[in-house]
Amino acid sequence: LEGHRSLVQSVALSRDGQRLASGSYDNTIKIWDSTSGQCLETLEGTPQWPSEYVLGSGR
């Protein structure tokens, strides 16, 4: 997984294993497809150094 401009601080995997979220010191959280490694979404302007988050099922 490449795309953050700084070190990744934390990673979370969705319960179904389909999505991965990575939080970085660049104040972004990226949502990834865990199979393809493709970045699906970038959340910018997140609190400095996001360290805890939860991935919902999307339902």
Secondary structure, DSSP 8 states (H G I E B T S, - for coil): ----SS-EEEEEE-TTSSEEEEEETTSEEEEEETTT--EEEEEES--SS----------
